[in-house]
Amino acid sequence: MFTEVISAEYIGEYKVSVLFNNGVKKKIDFYTILFLNDYPAFRPLKDIEVFRKFNVTDTLEWDNGNIDIAPETMYDMGEIEPVSKSKIEHLM
């Protein structure tokens, strides 16, 4: 099964709560990937207003799809959050 993002919600600073297609919900802090690793492709996301304007496809995208982060990478970065089964069924 491929890892895909089902839904995502900005929760503050550089953190996003992401629900994946396997039913796991994770809180992901993008600070390290944006500021400590300083990848050139992600530099526009250092502006918090730009960062907050993501779209959910099967991953998170910014700038009309010009910037994205692989869902597998986000899955590995995140901390598990509890999620109710009814919420998962509603989103699928």
C-alpha positions as CSV (number, residue, x, y, z in Angstrom):
1,M,0.0,0.0,0.0
2,F,1.3,3.5,-0.9
3,T,1.4,6.1,1.8
4,E,-0.9,9.0,1.1
5,V,-2.2,12.0,2.9
6,I,-6.0,12.0,3.5
7,S,-6.3,15.3,5.4
8,A,-4.1,17.9,7.1
9,E,-4.6,20.7,9.5
10,Y,-2.2,23.5,10.4
11,I,-1.8,23.6,14.1
12,G,0.7,26.3,14.7
13,E,4.3,27.4,14.1
14,Y,5.7,24.9,11.5
15,K,3.5,22.0,12.7
16,V,0.8,20.2,10.8
17,S,-1.5,17.4,11.9
18,V,-1.7,14.8,9.1
19,L,-4.0,11.9,8.6
20,F,-2.6,9.1,6.4
21,N,-4.5,6.5,4.4
22,N,-3.5,3.8,6.8
23,G,-5.5,5.5,9.5
24,V,-2.5,6.9,11.4
25,K,-2.6,10.5,12.4
26,K,0.7,12.3,13.1
27,K,1.8,15.7,14.3
28,I,4.6,16.8,12.0
29,D,7.1,19.5,12.9
30,F,8.7,20.9,9.7
31,Y,11.1,23.2,11.6
32,T,14.1,20.9,11.2
33,I,13.6,20.2,7.5
34,L,13.1,23.9,6.8
35,F,15.6,25.6,9.0
36,L,18.3,23.1,10.2
37,N,18.7,21.2,6.9
38,D,18.2,24.4,4.7
39,Y,17.2,22.6,1.5
40,P,17.0,25.2,-1.3
41,A,13.7,23.9,-2.6
42,F,12.0,24.5,0.8
43,R,13.4,28.0,1.4
44,P,10.1,29.7,0.4
45,L,8.3,27.7,3.2
46,K,10.4,29.5,5.9
47,D,7.8,32.4,5.5
48,I,5.1,31.2,7.8
49,E,2.4,32.7,5.7
50,V,3.6,30.7,2.7
51,F,3.9,27.6,4.8
52,R,0.4,27.8,6.1
53,K,-1.1,27.8,2.6
54,F,-0.7,24.2,1.7
55,N,-3.0,22.0,-0.3
56,V,-3.7,18.3,0.3
57,T,-3.5,16.1,-2.7
58,D,-2.0,12.7,-1.9
59,T,0.7,14.7,-0.1
60,L,1.1,18.3,1.0
61,E,1.8,20.8,-1.7
62,W,2.7,24.5,-1.8
63,D,3.0,27.0,-4.6
64,N,0.5,25.3,-6.9
65,G,2.4,22.0,-6.6
66,N,5.9,23.4,-7.2
67,I,6.9,22.4,-3.7
68,D,5.9,19.1,-2.0
69,I,7.2,16.7,0.5
70,A,6.9,13.0,0.0
71,P,4.2,11.5,2.2
72,E,6.7,8.7,3.3
73,T,9.1,11.4,4.5
74,M,6.3,13.1,6.5
75,Y,5.2,9.8,7.9
76,D,8.7,9.1,9.2
77,M,9.0,12.6,10.7
78,G,5.7,12.6,12.6
79,E,4.7,11.8,16.1
80,I,1.5,9.6,16.4
81,E,-1.7,11.3,17.5
82,P,-4.8,9.5,18.6
83,V,-7.7,9.5,16.0
84,S,-11.2,8.1,16.3
85,K,-12.3,5.3,13.9
86,S,-15.4,7.2,13.0
87,K,-13.3,10.2,11.8
88,I,-11.3,8.0,9.6
89,E,-14.3,6.3,8.1
90,H,-15.9,9.8,7.4
91,L,-12.8,11.0,5.5
92,M,-12.4,7.9,3.3
